[in-house]
Structures are given as structure tokens and as C-alpha cells.
């Protein structure tokens, strides 16, 4: 928050004092807690790890919403909680109707919530606060519970530091490139933080459509969205010269294939129909530029698949079949070990391979058949975990949709906002589409959507396990 205070002071946006009050208030609470619990030596096991992660995210959201309230930028606590949860979970959904009128210090804080949440609050804590003196492995496992458990270093603290060094370096690089491409420094740093976190908050009302006449800016953002949606471990391998590990990774190959195939389909549709998306709030129009068709198609496919949520046009106005494709992409997600949300590519691959093996087992019941990934046998427990995750994900989506339907929303809007919230995507369908925002949600809808965002960001188990009675029983 003090960084936002500095930005406010530099830009003289009249929000410096309110942001300073919020920062000092949170700092005093932290100091008070340190004094109260001074000398306590906690033993963090898995049970405590789940609690610390979930309650830590809630605590960060409750304190992170203070800048919105003290500056008067949002009307009530429900809106402020929603906007903050959307920021930390890198969803990018917003209830703000005129973003460009907000103080720059507050917009900077809004982007910072993305940037922190992208790599994970707990991983950040492990990386920069080793003074806590507690084991970090349980927190890391709860924070990043996906199937890919590769670490860059045997010590979890060193792994977290390497991840953050990559993250910070990518952010600086994108900020510089966007500035050279024509963005102001303020817009560049905000969009860099949103891109690398696969968040989607923009400083413009029309998101990246504001720069539809500057293709270079959009290509730079696309490149870093692809990077952010890939496993950060592969980035480390790339920078250390282990390129064979990068290009031999099955998930990375399919991740790029998914982007290419869906982009080709969308672009081909544009060419056949001889249309191109217009501005964000307009309908398709006749066109003649194949580059523009390719750019819009690639941008939206990458943005939705990586769950970033930036938009250059309203994809729901293109064609019903394209709307259906983008809805499906909300369930794909990026790679495990990335900042993106969704189910993740590796889970889809292992589920498909497991399903194919069931056909083989039906024909050869006595054969020993095992799921393989990257030329290694996958532990049966991991396969079962992925299948369980997929079932829970679909159940959460169905229950989430029913919740919004009970609030009076139509089918398209209900399934769209449920899928978008759970997948941490941002733009959805219906009245929550790319050209709209989330102000249509009633108070209960804001809290319901916020819960789905947290559920999806922490990949279901970390939150849902707290709701089970056996979690609270003494072992």
C-alpha cells in the first residue's frame, strides 16, 4: 500500500492522505499481532497449512479493501470486498464503471493486488520473510496444490525466491517494452502487473481495446500472457540453458497446440464470413485486413485460455459458435505452475490418457497399463486426485450456476459468471460479457462470486477441506 501512496504522491492525484491512512492502519494491526504472539513457535503441519493459506487470503482481502473505502471509490463493503478478492485471485472482474476517473494511486494499488496474488501471497511471505522461522513446505503445498510438484531448489524458500525473481524480471521487461511501444509509463507498469499475474485489470474503460490502433502493444501483451500461462519452472530451465527440458515438456506442447488450433478456427471464421470485431462496444463490421483478424483471434484465445481476461473486442457479439468456444476455454486454463486459473492443461491431458487406458483395459483386462507423462509413470494417487478435482470442479460450477440462477439471472448469464468466477477469468457471458461489468450482481451475488473466486484460486481442496467435519476432529 505504501507503494500506492508513493504513486499517488508522484502523480498528485489527491488520494495520498487516504491511502497513507489505510497503509498505516494495516501496518499498526500487523505490529499489534506481532507483539501479541511474540515468542510463539508454531508447528505448521498440513492441517495448519490449509488454515493459514485460506484465512491468510481472507485477511489480506479484508485489509486490501481499505484503499477503496477510504478514498470513497466504491459505495460499500460488499463492492470493496468483491473488487479486492477479484484482484488477489487475479480474476479481473470489476464493479467499477468509470475506471479512468479513479485516482492513479488507487489504480496502482488495484494492479498490485493482482501482482501479489499472481504468484501467491503465501509464497511471497516465504520468499521475503524467513524471519518467521517456520517450515514453508506445508504452506507451499496448500498454496500450489496442482499435480506438478517440480521445485527449483530443495529448500522451499529458495524455490520461492527464484520464482519471484523470474516474476519480477518479466514484469520489468514488459513494462519497458510497452513503454517503448507507446504506452505511458503508468499504463505500462499497471498492465505488466496485470499480464504477468494473468489478472486482467486495466487502467482503461475499454481494456486493451483502447490500443486497437497500436498492434505492437497488443502483440507484446499477448507474448507475456503466453509466458505467464506457462509453467514458471520451464522459464527457469530456459534461462539456465536447459531448452530440451522446455520443448520436451508434454504440457507445454499441448498448451501451445491449444492456442494455435483455437486461434486458427476463430481466424478462419472471420476470413470465411469476411468480418472483424469492431470496438469493444460495437458489433462486427466488414473488413479487409487478415492481420487484424489474426490479432483479434489470437489475443482473445490467449486471454481467455490463460484466464487473463483482457479484451480487444466483445467476443460474445461475433457468433454463437465462437461464444461457445470461448466459454469452453474458460475451463481449460493455463499450465500447472503458472499464474493462470482454470482446470489446467496437464489435468486435461492426464484425464484423457486415463480414459483411453480404460478402453484398453476393457479389451485386455489382465494387462498392466499405467498412465505415463513426460516418459514417466504417473502415480495412481495423482490420477485419482485429478479425477476427484475434476468432479469437484464440475459440481462447484453447477452449484455456482444454480446460485446465480436463484438470484434471477438468465441461463447464459448464470453459467457465464459461474464459470468465469470459478476459473478466475473475468469477462463472462450475457450481461456479464466483455462490454459489461459485474455491477448487475446483488449484494449476495457479490459475496457468492467472491467465494467462487477464492475456491478456484486455491484449487478447491484448500478451501473445501475446511468445510468437512473430519478436518476439525482431533486425530
C-alpha positions as CSV (number, residue, x, y, z in Angstrom):
1,X,0.0,0.0,0.0
2,X,2.9,2.3,0.7
3,X,3.9,1.8,-3.0
4,X,0.4,3.1,-4.0
5,X,1.0,6.1,-1.6
6,X,4.2,6.9,-3.5
7,X,2.5,6.6,-6.9
8,X,-0.3,8.9,-5.6
9,X,2.2,11.5,-4.4
10,X,4.1,11.4,-7.7
11,X,1.0,11.8,-9.8
12,X,-0.6,14.3,-7.3
13,X,-4.0,12.7,-7.6
14,X,-5.3,13.9,-4.3
15,X,-5.6,10.4,-2.8
16,X,-2.2,10.4,-1.0
17,X,-3.6,11.1,2.5
18,X,-6.4,8.5,2.4
19,X,-4.1,5.8,1.0
20,X,-1.5,6.7,3.7
21,X,-4.1,6.3,6.4
22,X,-5.1,2.9,5.1
23,X,-1.4,1.8,4.9
24,X,-0.6,3.0,8.4
25,X,-3.7,1.3,9.7
26,X,-2.8,-2.1,8.3
27,X,0.8,-1.7,9.5
28,X,-0.4,-1.0,13.1
29,X,-2.6,-4.1,13.0
30,X,0.4,-6.2,11.9
31,X,2.7,-4.7,14.6
32,X,0.0,-5.4,17.2
33,X,-0.3,-9.0,16.1
34,X,3.5,-9.5,16.2
35,X,3.5,-8.1,19.8
36,X,0.7,-10.3,20.9
37,X,2.1,-13.5,19.5
38,X,5.8,-12.7,20.2
39,X,7.7,-15.8,21.3
40,X,5.2,-18.3,20.0
41,X,6.8,-21.1,18.0
42,X,4.1,-22.7,15.8
43,X,4.4,-26.1,14.4
44,X,2.9,-25.9,10.9
45,X,1.7,-29.2,9.6
46,X,-0.7,-29.8,6.7
47,X,-3.8,-29.1,8.8
48,X,-2.5,-25.8,9.9
49,X,-1.2,-25.1,6.4
50,X,-4.6,-25.2,4.9
51,X,-6.0,-22.9,7.6
52,X,-3.1,-20.4,7.3
53,X,-3.5,-20.2,3.5
54,X,-7.3,-19.8,3.4
55,X,-7.5,-17.4,6.4
56,X,-4.5,-15.6,5.2
57,X,-6.2,-14.8,1.8
58,X,-9.3,-13.7,3.6
59,X,-7.2,-11.4,6.0
60,X,-5.4,-9.9,3.0
61,X,-8.7,-9.3,1.2
62,X,-10.2,-7.6,4.3
63,X,-7.3,-5.3,4.7
64,X,-6.7,-4.8,1.0
65,X,-10.2,-3.3,0.5
66,X,-9.4,-0.4,2.8
67,X,-8.0,1.9,0.0
68,X,-11.3,1.5,-1.9
69,X,-13.3,2.5,1.2
70,X,-11.1,5.4,2.5
71,X,-10.9,7.0,-0.9
72,X,-14.7,6.7,-1.4
73,X,-14.2,5.0,-4.8
74,X,-16.7,2.2,-4.0
75,X,-20.1,2.7,-2.3
76,X,-20.0,-0.1,0.3
77,X,-18.1,-3.0,1.9
78,X,-19.6,-5.7,-0.4
79,X,-18.3,-3.9,-3.5
80,X,-14.9,-3.3,-1.9
81,X,-14.5,-6.9,-0.8
82,X,-15.5,-8.1,-4.3
83,X,-13.1,-5.8,-6.1
84,X,-10.2,-6.8,-3.7
85,X,-11.0,-10.5,-3.9
86,X,-11.1,-10.2,-7.7
87,X,-7.7,-8.5,-7.6
88,X,-5.9,-11.0,-5.3
89,X,-7.4,-14.1,-7.1
90,X,-6.4,-12.5,-10.4
91,X,-9.9,-12.8,-11.7
92,X,-10.2,-9.3,-13.1
93,X,-13.9,-8.9,-12.7
94,X,-14.9,-5.4,-11.6
95,X,-17.8,-3.4,-10.3
96,X,-16.2,-0.1,-11.3
97,X,-18.0,1.7,-14.1
98,X,-15.5,4.6,-14.9
99,X,-12.0,3.3,-14.2
100,X,-10.3,6.2,-15.9
101,X,-11.8,8.7,-13.4
102,X,-10.2,6.9,-10.4
103,X,-7.1,8.3,-8.6
104,X,-3.9,6.8,-10.1
105,X,-2.7,5.7,-6.7
106,X,-5.8,3.6,-6.2
107,X,-5.4,2.1,-9.7
108,X,-1.8,1.3,-8.9
109,X,-3.0,-0.5,-5.7
110,X,-5.6,-2.3,-7.7
111,X,-2.9,-3.7,-10.0
112,X,-0.6,-4.5,-7.1
113,X,-3.3,-6.8,-5.7
114,X,-3.1,-8.7,-9.0
115,X,0.7,-8.9,-8.9
116,X,0.8,-10.2,-5.3
117,X,-2.0,-12.7,-5.9
118,X,-0.5,-13.9,-9.1
119,X,2.5,-15.7,-7.6
120,X,0.7,-16.2,-4.3
121,X,0.6,-14.3,-1.0
122,X,2.0,-17.2,1.0
123,X,4.8,-17.9,-1.5
124,X,5.7,-14.2,-1.2
125,X,5.7,-14.4,2.6
126,X,8.0,-17.5,2.4
127,X,10.3,-15.7,0.0
128,X,10.9,-12.4,1.8
129,X,10.0,-13.2,5.5
130,X,12.3,-16.1,6.5
131,X,12.5,-14.4,9.9
132,X,9.2,-16.2,10.8
133,X,11.3,-19.3,11.3
134,X,8.5,-21.8,10.4
135,X,8.5,-24.6,7.9
136,X,7.3,-23.5,4.5
137,X,6.6,-26.7,2.7
138,X,3.1,-27.2,4.1
139,X,2.1,-23.7,3.1
140,X,3.6,-24.1,-0.4
141,X,1.7,-27.4,-0.9
142,X,-1.6,-25.7,0.1
143,X,-0.9,-22.7,-2.0
144,X,0.1,-24.6,-5.1
145,X,-1.8,-27.9,-4.9
146,X,-1.6,-28.8,-8.6
147,X,-0.3,-32.1,-10.0
148,X,3.1,-30.7,-11.0
149,X,5.4,-30.6,-7.9
150,X,8.7,-29.7,-9.6
151,X,10.8,-27.4,-7.4
152,X,13.9,-25.4,-8.5
153,X,15.7,-26.0,-5.2
154,X,15.5,-28.5,-2.4
155,X,14.7,-25.6,0.1
156,X,11.2,-24.2,-0.4
157,X,12.4,-20.7,0.5
158,X,15.0,-20.7,-2.3
159,X,12.4,-22.1,-4.7
160,X,10.1,-19.2,-3.9
161,X,12.9,-16.6,-4.3
162,X,13.7,-18.0,-7.7
163,X,10.1,-17.9,-8.8
164,X,9.7,-14.3,-7.6
165,X,13.0,-13.3,-9.4
166,X,11.6,-14.6,-12.6
167,X,8.2,-12.9,-12.0
168,X,9.8,-9.6,-11.2
169,X,12.1,-9.7,-14.2
170,X,9.3,-10.5,-16.6
171,X,7.3,-7.6,-15.1
172,X,10.2,-5.1,-15.6
173,X,10.8,-6.4,-19.2
174,X,7.1,-6.0,-20.2
175,X,6.9,-2.5,-18.6
176,X,10.0,-1.4,-20.6
177,X,8.7,-2.9,-23.9
178,X,5.2,-1.4,-23.5
179,X,6.7,2.0,-22.7
180,X,8.9,1.8,-25.9
181,X,5.8,0.7,-27.9
182,X,3.9,3.9,-27.0
183,X,2.2,3.4,-23.6
184,X,2.7,5.8,-20.8
185,X,4.9,4.5,-18.0
186,X,1.9,4.4,-15.7
187,X,-0.2,2.4,-18.1
188,X,2.8,0.1,-18.9
189,X,3.6,-0.9,-15.3
190,X,-0.1,-1.4,-14.5
191,X,-0.7,-3.7,-17.5
192,X,2.6,-5.5,-16.9
193,X,1.5,-6.4,-13.4
194,X,-1.9,-7.5,-14.7
195,X,-0.5,-9.5,-17.6
196,X,2.2,-11.5,-15.6
197,X,-0.4,-12.3,-12.9
198,X,-2.9,-13.3,-15.7
199,X,-5.3,-10.9,-13.9
200,X,-7.0,-8.5,-16.4
201,X,-7.4,-5.2,-14.5
202,X,-6.8,-2.3,-16.9
203,X,-6.4,1.4,-16.4
204,X,-8.8,2.0,-19.3
205,X,-12.5,1.6,-19.5
206,X,-12.2,-0.3,-22.8
207,X,-9.4,-2.5,-21.6
208,X,-6.8,-3.3,-24.3
209,X,-9.3,-2.3,-27.0
210,X,-8.1,1.2,-26.2
211,X,-5.0,0.4,-28.2
212,X,-6.7,-1.4,-31.1
213,X,-4.9,1.0,-33.5
214,X,-1.5,0.1,-32.0
215,X,-0.9,-3.6,-32.8
216,X,2.6,-3.7,-31.4
217,X,1.3,-3.1,-27.9
218,X,-1.2,-5.9,-28.2
219,X,1.4,-8.4,-29.5
220,X,3.7,-7.5,-26.6
221,X,0.9,-8.2,-24.1
222,X,0.0,-11.5,-26.0
223,X,3.6,-12.7,-25.7
224,X,3.7,-12.1,-22.0
225,X,0.3,-13.7,-21.5
226,X,1.6,-16.8,-23.1
227,X,4.7,-16.7,-20.8
228,X,2.5,-16.2,-17.7
229,X,0.2,-19.0,-18.6
230,X,3.2,-21.5,-19.0
231,X,4.9,-23.3,-16.1
232,X,7.4,-20.9,-14.5
233,X,9.7,-23.8,-13.9
234,X,10.1,-24.0,-17.6
235,X,11.1,-20.4,-17.7
236,X,13.8,-21.2,-15.2
237,X,15.0,-24.1,-17.3
238,X,15.0,-21.8,-20.4
239,X,17.1,-19.1,-18.7
240,X,19.6,-21.7,-17.5
241,X,20.0,-23.2,-20.9
242,X,18.1,-26.4,-20.5
243,X,16.0,-25.9,-23.6
244,X,15.5,-29.6,-24.1
245,X,13.5,-29.7,-20.9
246,X,11.3,-26.9,-22.1
247,X,10.4,-28.2,-25.5
248,X,10.1,-31.9,-24.4
249,X,7.5,-31.0,-21.8
250,X,4.2,-32.5,-22.9
251,X,2.0,-30.0,-21.2
252,X,3.9,-27.1,-22.8
253,X,3.5,-28.6,-26.3
254,X,-0.3,-29.1,-25.9
255,X,-0.6,-25.6,-24.3
256,X,0.8,-24.1,-27.5
257,X,-1.2,-26.5,-29.7
258,X,-4.4,-25.4,-27.9
259,X,-3.6,-21.8,-28.6
260,X,-2.8,-22.5,-32.2
261,X,-5.8,-24.6,-33.0
262,X,-8.4,-22.4,-31.4
263,X,-6.8,-19.3,-33.0
264,X,-6.9,-20.9,-36.4
265,X,-10.5,-21.8,-36.0
266,X,-11.6,-18.3,-34.9
267,X,-9.4,-16.6,-37.5
268,X,-10.8,-18.9,-40.3
269,X,-14.3,-18.0,-39.3
270,X,-13.5,-14.3,-39.7
271,X,-12.0,-14.9,-43.1
272,X,-14.9,-17.0,-44.3
273,X,-17.5,-14.6,-43.0
274,X,-15.5,-11.5,-44.1
275,X,-16.0,-9.8,-40.7
276,X,-13.8,-8.4,-38.0
277,X,-14.7,-7.3,-34.5
278,X,-15.0,-3.6,-34.1
279,X,-14.5,-1.6,-30.9
280,X,-15.4,-3.1,-27.6
281,X,-19.0,-1.8,-27.5
282,X,-19.8,-2.2,-31.2
283,X,-20.9,-5.1,-33.4
284,X,-18.8,-6.8,-36.1
285,X,-18.2,-4.9,-39.3
286,X,-17.0,-5.6,-42.8
287,X,-13.2,-5.5,-43.1
288,X,-10.3,-6.4,-45.3
289,X,-7.3,-7.0,-43.1
290,X,-6.1,-10.6,-42.4
291,X,-3.6,-9.3,-39.8
292,X,-6.3,-7.7,-37.8
293,X,-8.4,-10.9,-37.9
294,X,-5.4,-12.9,-36.8
295,X,-4.6,-10.4,-34.0
296,X,-8.1,-10.3,-32.5
297,X,-8.5,-14.0,-32.7
298,X,-5.1,-14.8,-31.1
299,X,-5.5,-12.1,-28.4
300,X,-8.9,-13.4,-27.2
301,X,-7.9,-17.0,-27.4
302,X,-4.8,-16.4,-25.3
303,X,-6.5,-14.1,-22.9
304,X,-9.4,-16.5,-22.1
305,X,-7.3,-19.7,-22.1
306,X,-4.7,-18.2,-19.7
307,X,-7.6,-16.7,-17.7
308,X,-6.1,-13.2,-18.0
309,X,-9.3,-11.6,-19.2
310,X,-8.1,-8.7,-21.2
311,X,-10.3,-7.9,-24.2
312,X,-9.8,-6.2,-27.5
313,X,-13.4,-6.8,-28.6
314,X,-16.7,-8.2,-27.4
315,X,-16.4,-11.9,-28.4
316,X,-20.0,-12.6,-27.4
317,X,-21.1,-10.4,-30.4
318,X,-19.1,-12.4,-33.0
319,X,-21.2,-15.6,-33.5
320,X,-22.9,-18.2,-31.3
321,X,-20.3,-20.9,-32.1
322,X,-17.4,-18.6,-31.2
323,X,-19.2,-17.6,-27.9
324,X,-19.4,-21.4,-27.1
325,X,-15.7,-21.9,-27.9
326,X,-14.7,-19.1,-25.5
327,X,-17.0,-20.4,-22.9
328,X,-15.2,-23.8,-23.2
329,X,-11.8,-22.1,-23.0
330,X,-12.7,-20.9,-19.5
331,X,-12.5,-24.5,-18.3
332,X,-9.1,-25.2,-19.9
333,X,-6.8,-22.8,-18.0
334,X,-3.1,-22.5,-18.5
335,X,-0.3,-24.7,-17.3
336,X,0.3,-26.1,-13.8
337,X,2.9,-23.9,-12.0
338,X,1.7,-20.8,-13.8
339,X,-0.3,-17.8,-12.5
340,X,-3.4,-18.7,-14.5
341,X,-6.6,-20.3,-13.2
342,X,-8.9,-22.9,-14.6
343,X,-8.5,-26.7,-14.5
344,X,-5.0,-26.6,-16.1
345,X,-3.8,-28.3,-19.3
346,X,-2.0,-31.1,-17.5
347,X,-5.1,-32.2,-15.7
348,X,-7.0,-32.5,-19.0
349,X,-4.1,-34.5,-20.6
350,X,-4.0,-37.0,-17.7
351,X,-7.7,-37.4,-17.6
352,X,-7.8,-38.1,-21.3
353,X,-5.0,-40.6,-21.1
354,X,-6.6,-42.3,-18.1
355,X,-9.8,-42.6,-20.1
356,X,-8.0,-44.1,-23.1
357,X,-6.5,-46.7,-20.8
358,X,-9.9,-47.7,-19.7
359,X,-10.8,-48.7,-23.3
360,X,-7.6,-50.7,-23.4
361,X,-8.4,-52.4,-20.1
362,X,-11.8,-53.3,-21.4
363,X,-10.1,-55.3,-24.2
364,X,-7.2,-56.5,-22.1
365,X,-8.4,-56.9,-18.5
366,X,-5.2,-58.7,-17.4
367,X,-2.8,-56.2,-18.9
368,X,-0.8,-53.9,-16.6
369,X,-1.5,-50.4,-18.0
370,X,-0.2,-47.2,-16.4
371,X,-0.7,-43.6,-17.2
372,X,2.6,-42.0,-18.4
373,X,3.5,-38.3,-18.6
374,X,6.8,-36.9,-19.8
375,X,8.0,-40.5,-20.2
376,X,7.4,-41.3,-16.5
377,X,4.7,-43.4,-14.9
378,X,2.2,-41.3,-13.1
379,X,1.4,-42.4,-9.5
380,X,-2.1,-43.8,-9.3
381,X,-2.8,-41.5,-6.4
382,X,-2.2,-38.4,-8.6
383,X,-4.6,-39.7,-11.2
384,X,-7.3,-40.3,-8.6
385,X,-6.6,-36.8,-7.2
386,X,-7.1,-35.3,-10.6
387,X,-10.3,-37.2,-11.3
388,X,-11.6,-36.1,-7.9
389,X,-10.6,-32.5,-8.6
390,X,-12.5,-32.6,-12.0
391,X,-15.6,-33.9,-10.4
392,X,-15.5,-31.3,-7.6
393,X,-14.8,-28.6,-10.2
394,X,-17.9,-29.5,-12.2
395,X,-20.0,-29.8,-9.0
396,X,-18.8,-26.4,-7.9
397,X,-19.6,-24.9,-11.3
398,X,-23.1,-26.4,-11.3
399,X,-23.9,-25.3,-7.7
400,X,-22.4,-21.9,-8.5
401,X,-24.7,-21.6,-11.6
402,X,-27.7,-22.6,-9.6
403,X,-26.9,-19.9,-7.0
404,X,-26.8,-17.2,-9.7
405,X,-30.0,-18.6,-11.3
406,X,-31.8,-18.4,-8.0
407,X,-30.9,-14.7,-7.9
408,X,-33.0,-14.2,-11.1
409,X,-30.3,-14.2,-13.8
410,X,-30.9,-16.0,-17.2
411,X,-29.2,-19.2,-18.2
412,X,-26.4,-17.6,-20.3
413,X,-25.5,-15.1,-17.6
414,X,-25.6,-17.6,-14.8
415,X,-23.4,-20.2,-16.4
416,X,-21.0,-17.4,-17.7
417,X,-20.5,-15.7,-14.3
418,X,-20.1,-19.0,-12.5
419,X,-17.5,-20.3,-15.0
420,X,-15.7,-17.0,-15.0
421,X,-15.6,-16.6,-11.2
422,X,-14.5,-20.2,-10.6
423,X,-11.9,-20.1,-13.3
424,X,-10.7,-16.6,-12.4
425,X,-11.2,-15.4,-15.9
426,X,-13.0,-12.1,-15.5
427,X,-15.2,-11.4,-18.6
428,X,-18.1,-13.8,-18.9
429,X,-21.3,-14.2,-20.9
430,X,-24.7,-12.4,-21.1
431,X,-25.0,-9.3,-19.0
432,X,-21.5,-10.0,-17.6
433,X,-19.8,-10.1,-21.0
434,X,-16.7,-8.2,-22.1
435,X,-18.6,-5.0,-22.8
436,X,-20.2,-5.1,-19.3
437,X,-19.1,-5.4,-15.7
438,X,-20.3,-7.0,-12.5
439,X,-22.5,-4.1,-11.2
440,X,-25.5,-6.2,-12.1
441,X,-24.8,-8.6,-9.2
442,X,-26.9,-8.0,-6.0
443,X,-25.1,-8.0,-2.6
444,X,-25.5,-11.7,-2.1
445,X,-24.2,-12.3,-5.7
446,X,-21.0,-10.3,-4.9
447,X,-20.3,-12.5,-2.0
448,X,-21.2,-15.7,-3.8
449,X,-18.9,-14.7,-6.7
450,X,-16.1,-13.8,-4.3
451,X,-16.4,-17.3,-2.7
452,X,-16.1,-19.0,-6.1
453,X,-13.1,-16.8,-6.9
454,X,-11.3,-17.9,-3.8
455,X,-12.4,-21.5,-4.3
456,X,-11.0,-21.5,-7.8
457,X,-7.7,-19.7,-7.0
458,X,-6.8,-22.1,-4.2
459,X,-7.9,-25.0,-6.4
460,X,-10.9,-26.3,-4.4
461,X,-9.3,-28.7,-1.9
462,X,-7.6,-26.0,0.2
463,X,-11.0,-24.3,0.9
464,X,-13.4,-27.1,0.7
465,X,-11.5,-29.3,3.2
466,X,-12.2,-26.7,5.8
467,X,-15.9,-27.3,5.4
468,X,-15.6,-31.0,6.2
469,X,-16.3,-32.3,9.7
470,X,-13.3,-34.6,9.9
471,X,-10.9,-31.7,9.3
472,X,-11.8,-30.4,12.7
473,X,-11.7,-33.7,14.6
474,X,-8.7,-34.3,16.7
475,X,-6.5,-37.1,15.2
